[in-house]
Amino acid sequence: MSNFFFIKFKNKCLEKNIINHELNIFKSIYKPFNKNSIGISFSKKHAYCLFYSCNKKEIFEDDKNLFLLNGQPIFNSEIVNVNFFKNKTDELFDGNMNCPWTLLNIDKKTNNIFLLQNILSHKTSYYSETKDFFLLSSDLRSILKTNFIKNEIDNFFRNLFCFYNYKSVYNRGLSPIKNVYQLKFNEKISIINNKLEVKKIKNKDKIFTLNKNLKSNINVGVQRSIEKIIKNIYSPYSNSKNCISLSGGIDSAVLAYSLNKFTNRKLDSVSVIFDKKTRYDETENIKILEKKYINKNYKFIFKPKNIEDEILKIYRDFDHPISSVSFFGLQSIFKIISNLGYKNIFSGYGADPANCGYYDHYLYNLADLFKKKTSRFKKELEFWIKKHSTSEFPKNINVFKNFYKDLNKNLTITKTKPLSNYLTYINKNLDKKFPNSDFYQENILNNFSINCLQCTSIGPSKDTDQTIDLINSINTISPFSNISFMNIFLSLKNVQKINNAENKYILKKIYKNKISKKIFSSPKIGFNMPLNEWINFELKDLFMDHLLSKDCLEKIDINKRKMELLFKEHKSLKENHMMLFWQILNFYLWQKEWLNNY
């Protein structure tokens, strides 16, 4: 993978001593991580400078243009390099290529600069503009370590990240640093005549389209389409040393089955299990898949001690705060896999948004049925109450009506709720809703799925995946996290995705007799650590020592008495403040490492 840092001054020439100084900083940042060549391209006449770390297939430069590719896009089962893009226009940038990528183009004749990305890219791109210069970068570490931007915390971002559901911070175009922005999924950047413009992709209507190959036999069409996607993405890497990230879930099972089917061999895999059996345990399901589809499975036993040891040093490498607990565990297993010599790890991650894998999909399905006044609404409502109502989270018609009333005010996804009612005073002026999807669908369920893909699935993984790849020299590949897979499920009727309050319905129908009925009858778990329990016991000192420290309370701007009250509630099981504690701790440790003087 490539990394870049681009700066263009508006009204002054580049001085050689500045270039050399910043180049040395850039080298110090990336040299420990990879064996790529580190280079520089600059123009005194046009006052720009590009620092890059990449291999030969990721950069092209002649007298007219410079192209720098970040990622390994796949087109027709082949990895394409930077030469593929030389004569293309952004009309191609509508999801025709799988896997994440961004492209920086400098037109040397016109002095115009363009930054483009595929619509669901996991690759990050940051930008900033001051009165003196424009800045583009593939990550935050270059921005934080070089001397061009004053490193100040964006308090709006901090408050969203620390005190609200972590999904609320993504696809807003924000970053933790004031006046530095992240390129959103549907945007591209141009710098023309010393003017920076961030535009939406024009041909967005072509991105999410119905799959016409599913009309005759839906089950066969869906299975063939899914397995074709997996095959096309795996084929370019077939001669590399590959493994699968194996959980006991449906998506992981479909991936393992499909890879085994067309490679006609068993691949190695890696799994995370916990040292004590908990309600999150998927060990038995992993054993079933391992026996049928796996050559050798490396099991990583995750203990509270792993968090305690790693979290205090992980931000030496991670240049952004980590929101999701699961990515912390993934970093641990990827480190092991990299040390074993694997070059690529295939994951079932990213399927949930399209395949109605989140709990809120049930509510949006009901909303869609209710709005369209279909006869299925009453039946689905009854099954939803029967199957999913608990004493802790009761389900009834009033719960749905309140949800629909709120939804009907603005057809967007759920409210950005604070993680504790004690903390609402911090965000009085906060926009209370997630960003609307720029790819609006008349189907409410589909619209929510697209928002989930942006804000819940790919959003949190953009920085994290790229950093994991960088520091472990490994390529993470998620075949389900792309436009083609999304279009399969946008093409289906609601009843084929959620039926009798059972989600992922069509996958279960297709694969349950091919793989294992037990896998498909198990409740959805995902990669969930029992962190809420560990906070009260094994990790109590870690969290309390940091979160109640004077330094943390000042940096995060929170009252000590209220923090103590939150810990008391969590310990008594009155409330679960796991995510609140996790997000504050991670933001604080990140800030302490990267902006200690702030």
Buried (B, 14 or more C-beta within 10 A) or exposed (E): BBBBBBBBBEEEEBEEEBBEEBBEBBBEBBEEBBEBEBBBBBBEEBBBBBBBBBEEBBBBBEEEEBBBBBBBBBBEBEBBBBEBBEEEEBEBBBBBBBBBBBBBBBEBEEBEBBBBBBBBBBBBBBBBBEEEBBBBBBBBBBBBBBEBBEBEBBEBBBBBBBBBBBBBBBBBBBBBBBEBBBBBBBBBBBBEEEEBEBEEBEEBEEBBBEBEBBEEEBEEBBBEBBBBBBBBBBBBBEEEEBBBBBBBBBBBBBBBBBBBEBBEEBBBBBBBBBEEEEEBBBEEBBBBBBEBBBEEBBBBEBEBEBBBEBBBEBBEBBBBBBBBBBBBBBBBBBBEBBEEEBBBBBBBBBBBBBBBBBEBBBBBBBBBBBBEEBEBBEBBBEBBBEEEEEEEEEBEEEBBEEBBEEBEEEBBBBBBEBBBEBBEEBBEEBEEBBBBBBBBBEBBBBBBBBBBBBBBBBBBBBBBBBBBBBBBEBBBBBBBBBBBBBBBBBBBEBBBBBBBBBBBBBBBBBBBEEBBEEBBEBEBBBBBBBBBBBBBEBBBEBBBEBBEEEEBBEBBEBEEEEBEBBBEBBBEEEBBBBBBBBBBBBBBBBBBBBBEEE
